């Protein structure tokens, strides 16, 4: 179907008198979708509705053969009905998927998917924003491969770790009781969780203005009568007393924690017996047993 649409659009372009518009489909990581067009009325196809009058426009798309990275940028106006400044500040559009079509607005079946990629850096100023667009080949810039190290390379609960984070007694869900001026979170008690249990874990907001956002836990301390948790970086949206949070346990990636804290040693992804850096400085023994056996 896409090839037929491309041929139809090519025939339209060859007429010399065209009725073209660009349509942008944006899908955030939480599944929320937005459609925009630079035409003067709304357009629809493939289950998308592209809103006119959003002030979105694009610079020239740079595309090339081979594995070089495609790039472009999009400019637009911030509005309460489309892209809100608060959502951009909270990072909800970071890494969002984006597709751009060139469309005959008189017959939307005549279209061409001109660009596919994701949102990179977002800049905002004066009620407007500029978004860096990264092509599909951007993913090829990410290093891949196994890392051989003493500590575990898996992320707690992922496909390599396989630990079930819904196991009773490991996570906490409940309302936040106090938010300090420094941005830390406090509870009168977190019964059943020893001090330091959540260090290196994850705090996820389940309700309120920051719902869906999460942060990594830096400290888990008992300060007087209060249990205090501090994040490595503050969340980019407001959190109020009473908002529901989820606290997932921390893992220091050691074999001991995998065995004793999570009872998950069979899925440990580290190499605890790999020689350390001091092995490089080792020299042959000059006395004693020199048969080539164990150095011990």
N, C-alpha and C positions, 0 to 999 in steps of 0.2 A: 504493500500500500504506500509505503514511504517513497519507493521508486516511481510509482505512478504520479504521486503528488509532485515530485521533483520535475518530472517530464512536463507536467501540466504547467508548472510555474515557468519552466524554461520557454515554453511556447508563448506564455503571456509576456515574458520579457522581450521576446523577439518581435512583438508587435510594435514596439517603440513607444507606446502609450501605456503607462503602467499605473496601477493603483496599489501601491505597496505600503506596508506598515511593519514595524517590528513588534514582536510579542515576547515578553519575558515571563518565564515560569520559575518561581522561587520556592523551594521546599526546605524548611528548617529541619534541624536534626530531631525536633520533637514531633515532626510530621505535619505541622501547620503549613499550609500552602498559600501563596500570594501570586496573583497574575497581574501584569501591567502591560500597557501598550501605549505607543506614541501616537496612535490614531485618535480621532476626535469622538469616537463612540466605542462602547464596549464590544469586544470580540470573544467568540467562544469556539472551542474545538477540543476533542479528546478529553472531555470532562473538566477542562480548564475554563475559567472565565477571566478574561484580561480586562482590567479596569482602565478606562480612559481618564485623562485629566489628573494623573498622579504625578506628573512632572518628571517622569523617568526618561532618561535618554542615554545613549551610549556613544562612546568614542569608537574609532575604527577598530575592528577586531583584527588582531595580528595572528595569522595562522600559517603554519609551515609544514613541509613534509619532514619525515624522519622523526626523531624522538625529542626534538627541542620543544620547550614549553610554550604553549600558546598563552597569550595574555591580552587583556583589554581592561577597560574600566567603565563603570556605569555611574551616572550622575542622577540625583533625584532630590525631591523635596520631602522633608519630614512632615507627616500629618498623623492625626489621631486615627484616621480610618485605614491607613496603609502601614507605613513604617514609622513607628514611634521612637523618639529619641531614647526613652527609657529602656526599650527593648534592645536597642543597639548598645547602650551603655552596659546592660546586664549580660551582653555576649550571646544573646539568643540567636543572632544571625551569623555568628562565627562558624565557618565551615559549611554553610548552607549550600545545597545543590542548586544550580541555576542552568536553565536552558534558554536559548534565544532562537526564535523562528523569524524568518522573513516570510511575510504572508501577503497574499492578495486579499485585501479586505472586502472586496466584492464577492469573493469565493474562497473561503478559508481552507477548502480542500487543496488549493494551490499554495503550497508552502514548502519551506526548506528549513530544516533544523541546522542553523548556521553555527551555533556554538553550544558546547556542553562542558560544564565544569563546576566550579564551586567558588564561594565567596572567600577572598583572602582578607586583607586588611581593610578596615572601615574607618573613614575619617569623617568627622561632622563639624560643621561650622555655620553659623548664621541661618539656622533653620534648614540646612541642606546637608547632604551626605555624598561622599564619593566612595565607591566600593571597588576594590581590586578584584578582577575576575581571573581565576586560574584554570587553565585547561586541564583535560583529563590526563595529560602526560605529566602533570605536576606530581602525581603519586610515584612516578619513577625516580624522583629525587630523594625518596625516603630510603635510608639504608635498611636492608633486610638480611637475615641470616641468624644463626644460632650464636649466642655469646656463651663462652665457657668460663665460668667463674664459680667461686665457692658458694655464693648465695643463690637463692632461687630466682629465676628469670621470669616466672609466671606472675600474673596479676591475680590477687585473691579473688576466687570465684569465677575465673575465666575458663576457657575450654581446656587449657593445659593444667590448671590447678584443680578444677573439678570439685572444689569445696562448695557445698550448698549453703549459701548465705542466709537461707531461710531456716536453718537449723535452730531450734529453740535454745535460748540462752546466750546467743552470740551477738545479736543486734538489739538496739533499743529504738522504739518508736513512741513518740509522745510530744506534748507541747513544750515549747521553750518557756522557761520560767523567768529568766532575767537576761537582758542584753546589756553588757557593760558599756561605758563610754569608749573603751578601747576596742570594742567590737567582739569581745569574748562572750561565750554563752555559759550560763550558770544554771545549775539545778541544786536544790537542797540535798538531794541524794540520788544516786543511780544504783539502787540496791541490786546486788548480784553481779556487779562488774567491778573488779579490782582496779585500783588506781593504775593508770597507764594502759588500760585495756584498749582504748581507742586511738592511741598514738600511731600515726601512719595510716589510720583508717579514713573513712569517707563520711562526710556530713551531707545529707541530701534534704532539700526543702520540699515538703509534700503539699503545703498549702500557703496561701498568702501571696503577696506581690512577687516574691522570689521563687514561687513554685517551679520545680524542675531544675533549679540550679543546684550545684554541689561544690564542695571544696574539700581539700585534704587537711586532715587534722594534724597540727604540729605538736600541741601539748595537751595532756590530760592530767590535771592536778587537783588535789584536794587543798583548797585554800580556806582555812578556818572551817566554817560549817557548810561551805559551798563547794560543789564539784564544778571545776572550770575547764572548759575546752576552748582552745585557741586554734585558728586556722592559719595555714601558711600565707594565704592571701585572702583579704576580705571579699565576700560575695559582692557582686556589682548590682545589688538591688536591696531594698530595705527589708529587714526582718523584724517583726513585731512580736511582743510577748503573746503567747497563745498559738503562734504558727506551729503547725505540725512538722517535726523533723524525724529523720531516720539516721541513726548512728551505726555504721558498720565497723566491725573490729579492725584493728591494725595488725599488720604482719611485718616483722622485721626481716623476712626472707631467709632466716636461718633454719637449718635442719632441726635444731632443738625446738623452735617454735612450731614448726610443721608437725613434729611428732607429739609434743606435749600439749600445745594450745589447741591445735585443730585436728589432731589424730588423723593426719593426711599424708603420712610419710611416703606412701606408695606413689604419690603424684609429685613428689619433690623434684623440681626442675634444675637444681644446682649440682655442683660437682665438689662436695666437701673435701675430697681427698686429693684434689689437684695440687701440684707443688706450688708453693708461694714464690714471690720474687727473689727471696734469699737463695733459692735453689740455683739461680744463675751464678752466684758467687761460690758455689761449692767446688772444692778441689779434691783430687784423690787423696786417700789416706797415705801417709808416708811411714807409718809404723803400725804394729799390731797385726790384726788379721787382714791381709790384703789378697784374699782369694777371689774377690769379685762378687762376694755375697752381699748381704744387707750391711748398710753402713752403721747399723745400731749394734 
